[in-house]
Amino acid sequence: MVTMTDVRSTAANTQNDNVIAGKVHEFVTRPSVLRVSGAASAVGMRMTVLAGGRSLCQDQEVSAANRFPILPDDLVTEGGAAPGDRIVVSTRNTTVGAITCSVKVDVIPVR
């Protein structure tokens, strides 16, 4: 299993297009299950997850637990990915103030 994490602040009414861009395991190398969790410092953070251009979730509310995400409490989505698929996790702040969001992506090989 591979784990990728990110913690970053998102300015008011803006979006981070891919919080795991540039990470070594951004592209899936084996058939895998993706498990994406997130927690924000306040309400109003939303998340979209794509795997190989397929939507696993779109604009879903993220937990406002104000801590690093834990499972199963902060699970946002889970789905499959094929070799070569690019994982894209974008976060969007819908409020008038900056919000910090912690994201954890687990890539679990299935064979």
N, C-alpha and C positions, 0 to 999 in steps of 0.2 A: 504494500500500500504506500502511496505517495501522498503527502499532505502539503498544500500550499496555503499560506496565510497572508493577510494584509490588514493593516490598520491605517486608516487615513481620514482626514477631515474633508468634508464636502461643503463648499460654500453655499450660501442661501440660494435656492432655486437653480441649482446647477447639477450636472451629472458627471460622474467618472465613467468613461466609456468602457474600460476594461481594467479592473484593479489587479489582475494577475498577468497583464501584458509583460512579456520579457522574462517571465519565470521559466526555469528549465523544463518543467512539465506542462507548459501551456498547451502543447500538442500531445494528444494521446498516442501511445505507442503500442498498446495491446487492448483487446476488447475489455472494457471496464465499466464499472458502475461509478457514477459521480454522486457524491453526497456533499451538498453545499449548505452551509449554515452561516448565520449572521446575527449580529446584535449591534444595536446603535445606542448612542448616548441619550437619545430622545425620540419621541414619536415623529413620524414624517419621513423616514428613510424607506425607500423602495428599491427592489432588486429585480433584475432581469438576468436570466442564465440561458446561454446558448451552447449547444454542443454540436460542432460541425454544421452550423447554420440552422439547426433544429432548436426550437424553443422548448426549454424544460420548464420555465416559468416566465411570466411577463409582468413586470411592474407590481410585484407582490410586496406587501408590508413586511418590514423586518422588525424583529423583537426590539423593544426599547429597554432591554435589561441592563444596559450600561456596564457591560463586562465582555470578556472574550466569550465567543459562543460555545455552548456546551450541548451535547446530544443527550436526549432527543429534544430538549426544550426549544432550541433555537434553529432546528432544521427548517430550511426554506424549501428545498426541493431535492429530489433524487431521481436519477435517470441513467440511461445507458449511453455509452460512447464507443465509437469504432476507431481502429487505428487510423491516424491522420487527422482526426477531428480536432479542431481548435476549440478550446474552452474559453468562453467569453462571459465574464461576470461584471455587469455594470450596476452602479448604484446611483440613485437619484434622490436628491434632497428636495422635498416639497414645501419646506418651511421658509421663514424669513430670517433664520439664523443658521450659522454653521453647525453641522452635526458630525460627530466622529462615528465611523462604522468599522467594525471588526468582521472580517470574512475568513472563513475556513473552507477549503475545498479538499475533499478526500477523493483520490482516484484509486479505486479498488479493482485490481485485475480479476477477471472471472475465469481465466484459465492460464 
